[in-house]
Amino acid sequence: MKVSVDLDTCDGNGVCMSICHEVFEVAEDGLHVLQDEPGEEFRQQLKGAEVSCPTQAITVRD
């Protein structure tokens, strides 16, 4: 599974981090993807972050 974030679209609101803090971190300097190829155990959380992102900046692919 691969996670990508369109940093031009991301507004740093932190919704993704609240859903899956193991993969996403929002800091003063913007969003950081802590794991761009996370384990299968995060699939449900990542899909939730993808659909919950208000700017639709997150993509999760198999």
mmCIF file as Biopython writes it, N, C-alpha, C and O atoms, coordinates in Angstrom:
data_model
#
loop_
_atom_site.group_PDB
_atom_site.id
_atom_site.type_symbol
_atom_site.label_atom_id
_atom_site.label_alt_id
_atom_site.label_comp_id
_atom_site.label_asym_id
_atom_site.label_entity_id
_atom_site.label_seq_id
_atom_site.pdbx_PDB_ins_code
_atom_site.Cartn_x
_atom_site.Cartn_y
_atom_site.Cartn_z
_atom_site.occupancy
_atom_site.B_iso_or_equiv
_atom_site.auth_seq_id
_atom_site.auth_asym_id
_atom_site.pdbx_PDB_model_num
ATOM 1   N N  . MET A ? 1  ? 0.858   -1.163 0.000  1.0 0.0 1  A 1 
ATOM 2   C CA . MET A ? 1  ? 0.000   0.000  0.000  1.0 0.0 1  A 1 
ATOM 3   C C  . MET A ? 1  ? 0.910   1.233  0.000  1.0 0.0 1  A 1 
ATOM 4   O O  . MET A ? 1  ? 1.933   1.266  0.684  1.0 0.0 1  A 1 
ATOM 5   N N  . LYS A ? 2  ? 0.522   2.233  -0.771 1.0 0.0 2  A 1 
ATOM 6   C CA . LYS A ? 2  ? 1.306   3.465  -0.895 1.0 0.0 2  A 1 
ATOM 7   C C  . LYS A ? 2  ? 0.421   4.664  -0.586 1.0 0.0 2  A 1 
ATOM 8   O O  . LYS A ? 2  ? -0.716  4.743  -1.052 1.0 0.0 2  A 1 
ATOM 9   N N  . VAL A ? 3  ? 0.948   5.596  0.200  1.0 0.0 3  A 1 
ATOM 10  C CA . VAL A ? 3  ? 0.232   6.810  0.573  1.0 0.0 3  A 1 
ATOM 11  C C  . VAL A ? 3  ? 0.943   7.995  -0.053 1.0 0.0 3  A 1 
ATOM 12  O O  . VAL A ? 3  ? 2.166   8.113  0.031  1.0 0.0 3  A 1 
ATOM 13  N N  . SER A ? 4  ? 0.175   8.868  -0.679 1.0 0.0 4  A 1 
ATOM 14  C CA . SER A ? 4  ? 0.765   10.098 -1.187 1.0 0.0 4  A 1 
ATOM 15  C C  . SER A ? 4  ? -0.142  11.270 -0.833 1.0 0.0 4  A 1 
ATOM 16  O O  . SER A ? 4  ? -1.355  11.123 -0.686 1.0 0.0 4  A 1 
ATOM 17  N N  . VAL A ? 5  ? 0.482   12.435 -0.702 1.0 0.0 5  A 1 
ATOM 18  C CA . VAL A ? 5  ? -0.242  13.653 -0.357 1.0 0.0 5  A 1 
ATOM 19  C C  . VAL A ? 5  ? 0.163   14.744 -1.338 1.0 0.0 5  A 1 
ATOM 20  O O  . VAL A ? 5  ? 1.349   14.996 -1.550 1.0 0.0 5  A 1 
ATOM 21  N N  . ASP A ? 6  ? -0.828  15.382 -1.927 1.0 0.0 6  A 1 
ATOM 22  C CA . ASP A ? 6  ? -0.588  16.529 -2.789 1.0 0.0 6  A 1 
ATOM 23  C C  . ASP A ? 6  ? -0.373  17.729 -1.876 1.0 0.0 6  A 1 
ATOM 24  O O  . ASP A ? 6  ? -1.331  18.314 -1.369 1.0 0.0 6  A 1 
ATOM 25  N N  . LEU A ? 7  ? 0.879   18.088 -1.673 1.0 0.0 7  A 1 
ATOM 26  C CA . LEU A ? 7  ? 1.207   19.157 -0.729 1.0 0.0 7  A 1 
ATOM 27  C C  . LEU A ? 7  ? 0.759   20.532 -1.223 1.0 0.0 7  A 1 
ATOM 28  O O  . LEU A ? 7  ? 0.647   21.466 -0.429 1.0 0.0 7  A 1 
ATOM 29  N N  . ASP A ? 8  ? 0.503   20.663 -2.525 1.0 0.0 8  A 1 
ATOM 30  C CA . ASP A ? 8  ? -0.031  21.923 -3.048 1.0 0.0 8  A 1 
ATOM 31  C C  . ASP A ? 8  ? -1.495  22.099 -2.675 1.0 0.0 8  A 1 
ATOM 32  O O  . ASP A ? 8  ? -1.990  23.223 -2.587 1.0 0.0 8  A 1 
ATOM 33  N N  . THR A ? 9  ? -2.189  20.981 -2.456 1.0 0.0 9  A 1 
ATOM 34  C CA . THR A ? 9  ? -3.613  21.008 -2.109 1.0 0.0 9  A 1 
ATOM 35  C C  . THR A ? 9  ? -3.828  20.978 -0.599 1.0 0.0 9  A 1 
ATOM 36  O O  . THR A ? 9  ? -4.791  21.559 -0.098 1.0 0.0 9  A 1 
ATOM 37  N N  . CYS A ? 10 ? -2.945  20.309 0.123  1.0 0.0 10 A 1 
ATOM 38  C CA . CYS A ? 10 ? -3.070  20.152 1.576  1.0 0.0 10 A 1 
ATOM 39  C C  . CYS A ? 10 ? -3.059  21.511 2.271  1.0 0.0 10 A 1 
ATOM 40  O O  . CYS A ? 10 ? -2.219  22.361 1.976  1.0 0.0 10 A 1 
ATOM 41  N N  . ASP A ? 11 ? -3.998  21.708 3.197  1.0 0.0 11 A 1 
ATOM 42  C CA . ASP A ? 11 ? -4.020  22.960 3.955  1.0 0.0 11 A 1 
ATOM 43  C C  . ASP A ? 11 ? -3.572  22.771 5.412  1.0 0.0 11 A 1 
ATOM 44  O O  . ASP A ? 11 ? -3.653  23.701 6.214  1.0 0.0 11 A 1 
ATOM 45  N N  . GLY A ? 12 ? -3.099  21.563 5.746  1.0 0.0 12 A 1 
ATOM 46  C CA . GLY A ? 12 ? -2.538  21.315 7.071  1.0 0.0 12 A 1 
ATOM 47  C C  . GLY A ? 12 ? -3.542  21.328 8.205  1.0 0.0 12 A 1 
ATOM 48  O O  . GLY A ? 12 ? -3.184  21.653 9.337  1.0 0.0 12 A 1 
ATOM 49  N N  . ASN A ? 13 ? -4.795  20.982 7.928  1.0 0.0 13 A 1 
ATOM 50  C CA . ASN A ? 13 ? -5.842  21.039 8.955  1.0 0.0 13 A 1 
ATOM 51  C C  . ASN A ? 13 ? -5.715  19.944 10.009 1.0 0.0 13 A 1 
ATOM 52  O O  . ASN A ? 13 ? -6.285  20.079 11.091 1.0 0.0 13 A 1 
ATOM 53  N N  . GLY A ? 14 ? -4.990  18.870 9.731  1.0 0.0 14 A 1 
ATOM 54  C CA . GLY A ? 14 ? -4.732  17.838 10.724 1.0 0.0 14 A 1 
ATOM 55  C C  . GLY A ? 14 ? -5.772  16.745 10.854 1.0 0.0 14 A 1 
ATOM 56  O O  . GLY A ? 14 ? -5.670  15.911 11.754 1.0 0.0 14 A 1 
ATOM 57  N N  . VAL A ? 15 ? -6.768  16.723 9.987  1.0 0.0 15 A 1 
ATOM 58  C CA . VAL A ? 15 ? -7.781  15.659 10.051 1.0 0.0 15 A 1 
ATOM 59  C C  . VAL A ? 15 ? -7.105  14.299 9.882  1.0 0.0 15 A 1 
ATOM 60  O O  . VAL A ? 15 ? -7.413  13.357 10.612 1.0 0.0 15 A 1 
ATOM 61  N N  . CYS A ? 16 ? -6.201  14.197 8.938  1.0 0.0 16 A 1 
ATOM 62  C CA . CYS A ? 16 ? -5.518  12.926 8.686  1.0 0.0 16 A 1 
ATOM 63  C C  . CYS A ? 16 ? -4.730  12.470 9.918  1.0 0.0 16 A 1 
ATOM 64  O O  . CYS A ? 16 ? -4.736  11.288 10.264 1.0 0.0 16 A 1 
ATOM 65  N N  . MET A ? 17 ? -4.062  13.402 10.565 1.0 0.0 17 A 1 
ATOM 66  C CA . MET A ? 17 ? -3.278  13.071 11.748 1.0 0.0 17 A 1 
ATOM 67  C C  . MET A ? 17 ? -4.177  12.593 12.879 1.0 0.0 17 A 1 
ATOM 68  O O  . MET A ? 17 ? -3.803  11.685 13.622 1.0 0.0 17 A 1 
ATOM 69  N N  . SER A ? 18 ? -5.349  13.187 13.019 1.0 0.0 18 A 1 
ATOM 70  C CA . SER A ? 18 ? -6.257  12.753 14.078 1.0 0.0 18 A 1 
ATOM 71  C C  . SER A ? 18 ? -6.795  11.349 13.820 1.0 0.0 18 A 1 
ATOM 72  O O  . SER A ? 18 ? -7.164  10.641 14.757 1.0 0.0 18 A 1 
ATOM 73  N N  . ILE A ? 19 ? -6.840  10.948 12.558 1.0 0.0 19 A 1 
ATOM 74  C CA . ILE A ? 19 ? -7.331  9.615  12.202 1.0 0.0 19 A 1 
ATOM 75  C C  . ILE A ? 19 ? -6.214  8.579  12.233 1.0 0.0 19 A 1 
ATOM 76  O O  . ILE A ? 19 ? -6.432  7.445  12.657 1.0 0.0 19 A 1 
ATOM 77  N N  . CYS A ? 20 ? -5.023  8.959  11.788 1.0 0.0 20 A 1 
ATOM 78  C CA . CYS A ? 20 ? -3.913  7.996  11.698 1.0 0.0 20 A 1 
ATOM 79  C C  . CYS A ? 20 ? -2.587  8.693  12.001 1.0 0.0 20 A 1 
ATOM 80  O O  . CYS A ? 20 ? -1.803  8.978  11.095 1.0 0.0 20 A 1 
ATOM 81  N N  . HIS A ? 21 ? -2.347  8.961  13.276 1.0 0.0 21 A 1 
ATOM 82  C CA . HIS A ? 21 ? -1.129  9.673  13.679 1.0 0.0 21 A 1 
ATOM 83  C C  . HIS A ? 21 ? 0.147   8.854  13.466 1.0 0.0 21 A 1 
ATOM 84  O O  . HIS A ? 21 ? 1.250   9.399  13.512 1.0 0.0 21 A 1 
ATOM 85  N N  . GLU A ? 22 ? -0.002  7.547  13.233 1.0 0.0 22 A 1 
ATOM 86  C CA . GLU A ? 22 ? 1.158   6.710  12.960 1.0 0.0 22 A 1 
ATOM 87  C C  . GLU A ? 22 ? 1.748   7.002  11.579 1.0 0.0 22 A 1 
ATOM 88  O O  . GLU A ? 22 ? 2.920   6.720  11.328 1.0 0.0 22 A 1 
ATOM 89  N N  . VAL A ? 23 ? 0.937   7.565  10.694 1.0 0.0 23 A 1 
ATOM 90  C CA . VAL A ? 23 ? 1.374   7.816  9.318  1.0 0.0 23 A 1 
ATOM 91  C C  . VAL A ? 23 ? 1.505   9.307  9.012  1.0 0.0 23 A 1 
ATOM 92  O O  . VAL A ? 23 ? 2.388   9.699  8.249  1.0 0.0 23 A 1 
ATOM 93  N N  . PHE A ? 24 ? 0.653   10.136 9.584  1.0 0.0 24 A 1 
ATOM 94  C CA . PHE A ? 24 ? 0.646   11.566 9.285  1.0 0.0 24 A 1 
ATOM 95  C C  . PHE A ? 24 ? 1.020   12.394 10.503 1.0 0.0 24 A 1 
ATOM 96  O O  . PHE A ? 24 ? 0.651   12.070 11.632 1.0 0.0 24 A 1 
ATOM 97  N N  . GLU A ? 25 ? 1.755   13.465 10.254 1.0 0.0 25 A 1 
ATOM 98  C CA . GLU A ? 25 ? 2.085   14.412 11.310 1.0 0.0 25 A 1 
ATOM 99  C C  . GLU A ? 25 ? 1.999   15.824 10.731 1.0 0.0 25 A 1 
ATOM 100 O O  . GLU A ? 25 ? 2.585   16.106 9.685  1.0 0.0 25 A 1 
ATOM 101 N N  . VAL A ? 26 ? 1.281   16.696 11.401 1.0 0.0 26 A 1 
ATOM 102 C CA . VAL A ? 26 ? 1.199   18.092 10.992 1.0 0.0 26 A 1 
ATOM 103 C C  . VAL A ? 26 ? 2.015   18.903 11.994 1.0 0.0 26 A 1 
ATOM 104 O O  . VAL A ? 26 ? 1.743   18.895 13.195 1.0 0.0 26 A 1 
ATOM 105 N N  . ALA A ? 27 ? 3.016   19.598 11.475 1.0 0.0 27 A 1 
ATOM 106 C CA . ALA A ? 27 ? 3.892   20.425 12.304 1.0 0.0 27 A 1 
ATOM 107 C C  . ALA A ? 27 ? 3.826   21.864 11.793 1.0 0.0 27 A 1 
ATOM 108 O O  . ALA A ? 27 ? 3.131   22.158 10.820 1.0 0.0 27 A 1 
ATOM 109 N N  . GLU A ? 28 ? 4.544   22.735 12.446 1.0 0.0 28 A 1 
ATOM 110 C CA . GLU A ? 28 ? 4.551   24.140 12.045 1.0 0.0 28 A 1 
ATOM 111 C C  . GLU A ? 28 ? 5.006   24.327 10.604 1.0 0.0 28 A 1 
ATOM 112 O O  . GLU A ? 28 ? 4.569   25.260 9.931  1.0 0.0 28 A 1 
ATOM 113 N N  . ASP A ? 29 ? 5.878   23.450 10.131 1.0 0.0 29 A 1 
ATOM 114 C CA . ASP A ? 29 ? 6.377   23.571 8.762  1.0 0.0 29 A 1 
ATOM 115 C C  . ASP A ? 29 ? 5.554   22.764 7.750  1.0 0.0 29 A 1 
ATOM 116 O O  . ASP A ? 29 ? 5.983   22.594 6.609  1.0 0.0 29 A 1 
ATOM 117 N N  . GLY A ? 30 ? 4.385   22.270 8.151  1.0 0.0 30 A 1 
ATOM 118 C CA . GLY A ? 30 ? 3.489   21.581 7.228  1.0 0.0 30 A 1 
ATOM 119 C C  . GLY A ? 30 ? 3.280   20.117 7.561  1.0 0.0 30 A 1 
ATOM 120 O O  . GLY A ? 30 ? 3.655   19.644 8.634  1.0 0.0 30 A 1 
ATOM 121 N N  . LEU A ? 31 ? 2.675   19.410 6.619  1.0 0.0 31 A 1 
ATOM 122 C CA . LEU A ? 31 ? 2.350   17.994 6.777  1.0 0.0 31 A 1 
ATOM 123 C C  . LEU A ? 31 ? 3.553   17.133 6.458  1.0 0.0 31 A 1 
ATOM 124 O O  . LEU A ? 31 ? 4.295   17.404 5.514  1.0 0.0 31 A 1 
ATOM 125 N N  . HIS A ? 32 ? 3.740   16.091 7.256  1.0 0.0 32 A 1 
ATOM 126 C CA . HIS A ? 32 ? 4.785   15.110 7.009  1.0 0.0 32 A 1 
ATOM 127 C C  . HIS A ? 32 ? 4.140   13.734 6.952  1.0 0.0 32 A 1 
ATOM 128 O O  . HIS A ? 32 ? 3.327   13.384 7.809  1.0 0.0 32 A 1 
ATOM 129 N N  . VAL A ? 33 ? 4.506   12.953 5.937  1.0 0.0 33 A 1 
ATOM 130 C CA . VAL A ? 33 ? 4.076   11.562 5.850  1.0 0.0 33 A 1 
ATOM 131 C C  . VAL A ? 33 ? 5.190   10.747 6.490  1.0 0.0 33 A 1 
ATOM 132 O O  . VAL A ? 33 ? 6.292   10.653 5.950  1.0 0.0 33 A 1 
ATOM 133 N N  . LEU A ? 34 ? 4.893   10.160 7.642  1.0 0.0 34 A 1 
ATOM 134 C CA . LEU A ? 34 ? 5.898   9.430  8.405  1.0 0.0 34 A 1 
ATOM 135 C C  . LEU A ? 34 ? 6.212   8.068  7.795  1.0 0.0 34 A 1 
ATOM 136 O O  . LEU A ? 34 ? 7.318   7.550  7.945  1.0 0.0 34 A 1 
ATOM 137 N N  . GLN A ? 35 ? 5.227   7.493  7.105  1.0 0.0 35 A 1 
ATOM 138 C CA . GLN A ? 35 ? 5.395   6.205  6.438  1.0 0.0 35 A 1 
ATOM 139 C C  . GLN A ? 35 ? 4.706   6.309  5.079  1.0 0.0 35 A 1 
ATOM 140 O O  . GLN A ? 35 ? 3.481   6.416  5.025  1.0 0.0 35 A 1 
ATOM 141 N N  . ASP A ? 36 ? 5.454   6.281  3.994  1.0 0.0 36 A 1 
ATOM 142 C CA . ASP A ? 36 ? 4.797   6.361  2.691  1.0 0.0 36 A 1 
ATOM 143 C C  . ASP A ? 36 ? 4.369   4.986  2.171  1.0 0.0 36 A 1 
ATOM 144 O O  . ASP A ? 36 ? 3.625   4.888  1.195  1.0 0.0 36 A 1 
ATOM 145 N N  . GLU A ? 37 ? 4.848   3.920  2.837  1.0 0.0 37 A 1 
ATOM 146 C CA . GLU A ? 37 ? 4.391   2.566  2.525  1.0 0.0 37 A 1 
ATOM 147 C C  . GLU A ? 37 ? 4.056   1.847  3.834  1.0 0.0 37 A 1 
ATOM 148 O O  . GLU A ? 37 ? 4.770   0.932  4.244  1.0 0.0 37 A 1 
ATOM 149 N N  . PRO A ? 38 ? 2.974   2.262  4.483  1.0 0.0 38 A 1 
ATOM 150 C CA . PRO A ? 38 ? 2.606   1.673  5.775  1.0 0.0 38 A 1 
ATOM 151 C C  . PRO A ? 38 ? 2.096   0.243  5.637  1.0 0.0 38 A 1 
ATOM 152 O O  . PRO A ? 38 ? 1.731   -0.207 4.551  1.0 0.0 38 A 1 
ATOM 153 N N  . GLY A ? 39 ? 2.081   -0.448 6.756  1.0 0.0 39 A 1 
ATOM 154 C CA . GLY A ? 39 ? 1.609   -1.823 6.788  1.0 0.0 39 A 1 
ATOM 155 C C  . GLY A ? 39 ? 0.105   -1.934 6.623  1.0 0.0 39 A 1 
ATOM 156 O O  . GLY A ? 39 ? -0.638  -0.964 6.776  1.0 0.0 39 A 1 
ATOM 157 N N  . GLU A ? 40 ? -0.311  -3.130 6.309  1.0 0.0 40 A 1 
ATOM 158 C CA . GLU A ? 40 ? -1.723  -3.441 6.066  1.0 0.0 40 A 1 
ATOM 159 C C  . GLU A ? 40 ? -2.601  -3.113 7.271  1.0 0.0 40 A 1 
ATOM 160 O O  . GLU A ? 40 ? -3.791  -2.843 7.113  1.0 0.0 40 A 1 
ATOM 161 N N  . GLU A ? 41 ? -2.030  -3.135 8.460  1.0 0.0 41 A 1 
ATOM 162 C CA . GLU A ? 41 ? -2.813  -2.877 9.671  1.0 0.0 41 A 1 
ATOM 163 C C  . GLU A ? 41 ? -3.372  -1.447 9.723  1.0 0.0 41 A 1 
ATOM 164 O O  . GLU A ? 41 ? -4.252  -1.149 10.530 1.0 0.0 41 A 1 
ATOM 165 N N  . PHE A ? 42 ? -2.858  -0.574 8.865  1.0 0.0 42 A 1 
ATOM 166 C CA . PHE A ? 42 ? -3.341  0.809  8.840  1.0 0.0 42 A 1 
ATOM 167 C C  . PHE A ? 42 ? -4.357  1.083  7.732  1.0 0.0 42 A 1 
ATOM 168 O O  . PHE A ? 42 ? -4.824  2.213  7.588  1.0 0.0 42 A 1 
ATOM 169 N N  . ARG A ? 43 ? -4.700  0.066  6.952  1.0 0.0 43 A 1 
ATOM 170 C CA . ARG A ? 43 ? -5.569  0.263  5.780  1.0 0.0 43 A 1 
ATOM 171 C C  . ARG A ? 43 ? -6.868  0.994  6.126  1.0 0.0 43 A 1 
ATOM 172 O O  . ARG A ? 43 ? -7.201  1.981  5.470  1.0 0.0 43 A 1 
ATOM 173 N N  . GLN A ? 44 ? -7.587  0.549  7.110  1.0 0.0 44 A 1 
ATOM 174 C CA . GLN A ? 44 ? -8.882  1.148  7.442  1.0 0.0 44 A 1 
ATOM 175 C C  . GLN A ? 44 ? -8.715  2.619  7.860  1.0 0.0 44 A 1 
ATOM 176 O O  . GLN A ? 44 ? -9.486  3.479  7.433  1.0 0.0 44 A 1 
ATOM 177 N N  . GLN A ? 45 ? -7.719  2.897  8.683  1.0 0.0 45 A 1 
ATOM 178 C CA . GLN A ? 45 ? -7.470  4.278  9.111  1.0 0.0 45 A 1 
ATOM 179 C C  . GLN A ? 45 ? -7.078  5.161  7.926  1.0 0.0 45 A 1 
ATOM 180 O O  . GLN A ? 45 ? -7.531  6.300  7.819  1.0 0.0 45 A 1 
ATOM 181 N N  . LEU A ? 46 ? -6.241  4.634  7.042  1.0 0.0 46 A 1 
ATOM 182 C CA . LEU A ? 46 ? -5.796  5.422  5.894  1.0 0.0 46 A 1 
ATOM 183 C C  . LEU A ? 46 ? -6.926  5.709  4.929  1.0 0.0 46 A 1 
ATOM 184 O O  . LEU A ? 46 ? -7.021  6.813  4.393  1.0 0.0 46 A 1 
ATOM 185 N N  . LYS A ? 47 ? -7.783  4.729  4.703  1.0 0.0 47 A 1 
ATOM 186 C CA . LYS A ? 47 ? -8.947  4.967  3.848  1.0 0.0 47 A 1 
ATOM 187 C C  . LYS A ? 47 ? -9.854  6.019  4.483  1.0 0.0 47 A 1 
ATOM 188 O O  . LYS A ? 47 ? -10.428 6.851  3.781  1.0 0.0 47 A 1 
ATOM 189 N N  . GLY A ? 48 ? -9.984  5.983  5.806  1.0 0.0 48 A 1 
ATOM 190 C CA . GLY A ? 48 ? -10.757 6.999  6.512  1.0 0.0 48 A 1 
ATOM 191 C C  . GLY A ? 48 ? -10.146 8.376  6.360  1.0 0.0 48 A 1 
ATOM 192 O O  . GLY A ? 48 ? -10.866 9.353  6.158  1.0 0.0 48 A 1 
ATOM 193 N N  . ALA A ? 49 ? -8.830  8.469  6.453  1.0 0.0 49 A 1 
ATOM 194 C CA . ALA A ? 49 ? -8.138  9.748  6.271  1.0 0.0 49 A 1 
ATOM 195 C C  . ALA A ? 49 ? -8.311  10.254 4.840  1.0 0.0 49 A 1 
ATOM 196 O O  . ALA A ? 49 ? -8.500  11.448 4.612  1.0 0.0 49 A 1 
ATOM 197 N N  . GLU A ? 50 ? -8.245  9.341  3.894  1.0 0.0 50 A 1 
ATOM 198 C CA . GLU A ? 50 ? -8.394  9.717  2.480  1.0 0.0 50 A 1 
ATOM 199 C C  . GLU A ? 50 ? -9.770  10.333 2.217  1.0 0.0 50 A 1 
ATOM 200 O O  . GLU A ? 50 ? -9.858  11.393 1.597  1.0 0.0 50 A 1 
ATOM 201 N N  . VAL A ? 51 ? -10.828 9.693  2.671  1.0 0.0 51 A 1 
ATOM 202 C CA . VAL A ? 51 ? -12.176 10.209 2.401  1.0 0.0 51 A 1 
ATOM 203 C C  . VAL A ? 51 ? -12.539 11.391 3.287  1.0 0.0 51 A 1 
ATOM 204 O O  . VAL A ? 51 ? -13.431 12.167 2.943  1.0 0.0 51 A 1 
ATOM 205 N N  . SER A ? 52 ? -11.862 11.543 4.427  1.0 0.0 52 A 1 
ATOM 206 C CA . SER A ? 52 ? -12.169 12.630 5.346  1.0 0.0 52 A 1 
ATOM 207 C C  . SER A ? 52 ? -11.390 13.912 5.058  1.0 0.0 52 A 1 
ATOM 208 O O  . SER A ? 52 ? -11.728 14.970 5.589  1.0 0.0 52 A 1 
ATOM 209 N N  . CYS A ? 53 ? -10.371 13.833 4.242  1.0 0.0 53 A 1 
ATOM 210 C CA . CYS A ? 53 ? -9.551  15.009 3.941  1.0 0.0 53 A 1 
ATOM 211 C C  . CYS A ? 53 ? -10.408 16.059 3.231  1.0 0.0 53 A 1 
ATOM 212 O O  . CYS A ? 53 ? -10.921 15.802 2.142  1.0 0.0 53 A 1 
ATOM 213 N N  . PRO A ? 54 ? -10.567 17.236 3.837  1.0 0.0 54 A 1 
ATOM 214 C CA . PRO A ? 54 ? -11.429 18.254 3.251  1.0 0.0 54 A 1 
ATOM 215 C C  . PRO A ? 54 ? -10.920 18.812 1.922  1.0 0.0 54 A 1 
ATOM 216 O O  . PRO A ? 54 ? -11.699 19.366 1.147  1.0 0.0 54 A 1 
ATOM 217 N N  . THR A ? 55 ? -9.626  18.670 1.653  1.0 0.0 55 A 1 
ATOM 218 C CA . THR A ? 55 ? -9.096  19.168 0.380  1.0 0.0 55 A 1 
ATOM 219 C C  . THR A ? 55 ? -8.805  18.038 -0.604 1.0 0.0 55 A 1 
ATOM 220 O O  . THR A ? 55 ? -8.298  18.281 -1.699 1.0 0.0 55 A 1 
ATOM 221 N N  . GLN A ? 56 ? -9.121  16.810 -0.217 1.0 0.0 56 A 1 
ATOM 222 C CA . GLN A ? 56 ? -8.893  15.613 -1.035 1.0 0.0 56 A 1 
ATOM 223 C C  . GLN A ? 56 ? -7.441  15.501 -1.504 1.0 0.0 56 A 1 
ATOM 224 O O  . GLN A ? 56 ? -7.170  15.150 -2.652 1.0 0.0 56 A 1 
ATOM 225 N N  . ALA A ? 57 ? -6.518  15.807 -0.595 1.0 0.0 57 A 1 
ATOM 226 C CA . ALA A ? 57 ? -5.097  15.797 -0.918 1.0 0.0 57 A 1 
ATOM 227 C C  . ALA A ? 57 ? -4.443  14.420 -0.750 1.0 0.0 57 A 1 
ATOM 228 O O  . ALA A ? 57 ? -3.319  14.213 -1.207 1.0 0.0 57 A 1 
ATOM 229 N N  . ILE A ? 58 ? -5.133  13.484 -0.103 1.0 0.0 58 A 1 
ATOM 230 C CA . ILE A ? 58 ? -4.545  12.183 0.211  1.0 0.0 58 A 1 
ATOM 231 C C  . ILE A ? 58 ? -5.009  11.128 -0.783 1.0 0.0 58 A 1 
ATOM 232 O O  . ILE A ? 58 ? -6.186  11.051 -1.137 1.0 0.0 58 A 1 
ATOM 233 N N  . THR A ? 59 ? -4.042  10.311 -1.225 1.0 0.0 59 A 1 
ATOM 234 C CA . THR A ? 59 ? -4.343  9.177  -2.101 1.0 0.0 59 A 1 
ATOM 235 C C  . THR A ? 59 ? -3.736  7.922  -1.483 1.0 0.0 59 A 1 
ATOM 236 O O  . THR A ? 59 ? -2.561  7.906  -1.116 1.0 0.0 59 A 1 
ATOM 237 N N  . VAL A ? 60 ? -4.540  6.880  -1.373 1.0 0.0 60 A 1 
ATOM 238 C CA . VAL A ? 60 ? -4.072  5.586  -0.875 1.0 0.0 60 A 1 
ATOM 239 C C  . VAL A ? 60 ? -4.241  4.585  -2.009 1.0 0.0 60 A 1 
ATOM 240 O O  . VAL A ? 60 ? -5.336  4.417  -2.546 1.0 0.0 60 A 1 
ATOM 241 N N  . ARG A ? 61 ? -3.142  3.921  -2.368 1.0 0.0 61 A 1 
ATOM 242 C CA . ARG A ? 61 ? -3.172  2.936  -3.471 1.0 0.0 61 A 1 
ATOM 243 C C  . ARG A ? 61 ? -2.579  1.609  -3.014 1.0 0.0 61 A 1 
ATOM 244 O O  . ARG A ? 61 ? -1.720  1.550  -2.133 1.0 0.0 61 A 1 
ATOM 245 N N  . ASP A ? 62 ? -3.064  0.565  -3.637 1.0 0.0 62 A 1 
ATOM 246 C CA . ASP A ? 62 ? -2.541  -0.783 -3.340 1.0 0.0 62 A 1 
ATOM 247 C C  . ASP A ? 62 ? -1.230  -1.012 -4.060 1.0 0.0 62 A 1 
ATOM 248 O O  . ASP A ? 62 ? -0.637  -2.084 -3.936 1.0 0.0 62 A 1 
#
